[in-house]
Amino acid sequence: MIAWLRHQKHALTSSLRRLGAQPVSTLLTALAMGVAISLPSGLYLVLGNLNQLAGNLPAQPEISVFLDADVSSA
């Protein structure tokens, strides 16, 4: 068990050292992951709000047609 913990500690420090060696790429990777995680949840919220808005619309669909009475037949 102690050997496993030592191995985990070594892996953690090694990965943090590699992340710290390239801060710009680390930041861009974290930013891309943040966008990838937040985009679906944001779209889910937008769709939920649009669904609530559509629930307030009249249930019967309607269409308006505007015709000119002076049109001759073709």
C-alpha positions in Angstrom: 0.0 0.0 0.0 2.8 2.4 0.8 4.5 1.7 -2.5 1.3 2.5 -4.3 0.9 5.8 -2.4 4.5 6.7 -3.3 3.9 5.9 -6.9 0.7 8.1 -6.9 2.6 10.9 -5.3 5.4 10.6 -7.9 2.9 10.6 -10.8 1.1 13.7 -9.4 4.3 15.7 -8.9 5.6 14.6 -12.3 2.4 15.6 -14.1 2.2 19.0 -12.2 5.9 19.6 -13.1 5.1 19.0 -16.8 2.0 21.2 -16.7 4.1 24.0 -15.0 6.8 23.7 -17.7 4.3 24.7 -20.4 1.9 27.2 -18.9 0.4 28.6 -22.1 -0.5 25.3 -23.5 -1.9 24.2 -20.1 -4.0 27.3 -20.0 -5.3 26.8 -23.5 -6.1 23.2 -22.8 -8.0 24.1 -19.6 -9.9 26.8 -21.6 -10.9 24.3 -24.3 -12.1 21.8 -21.7 -14.1 24.6 -19.9 -15.8 25.5 -23.2 -16.5 21.9 -24.1 -18.1 21.4 -20.7 -20.1 24.6 -20.5 -21.4 24.7 -24.0 -23.9 21.8 -23.7 -25.2 23.0 -20.4 -25.7 26.5 -21.8 -27.5 25.2 -24.8 -29.7 23.1 -22.5 -30.6 26.2 -20.5 -31.4 28.1 -23.7 -33.6 25.3 -25.0 -35.4 25.1 -21.7 -36.2 28.8 -21.7 -37.4 28.6 -25.4 -39.6 25.7 -24.4 -41.2 27.8 -21.6 -41.6 30.7 -24.0 -43.3 28.4 -26.6 -45.6 27.1 -23.9 -47.1 30.6 -23.6 -47.9 30.8 -27.3 -51.5 30.1 -28.6 -52.1 26.4 -29.2 -53.8 26.9 -32.6 -51.4 27.6 -35.4 -52.5 30.4 -37.7 -51.3 31.9 -41.0 -52.0 35.3 -42.5 -52.4 35.8 -46.2 -52.5 39.2 -47.8 -53.9 39.3 -51.3 -54.4 42.2 -53.7 -58.0 42.3 -55.0 -57.1 43.9 -58.3 -54.8 41.0 -59.5 -55.8 39.5 -62.9 -55.6 35.7 -63.4 -52.7 34.4 -65.3 
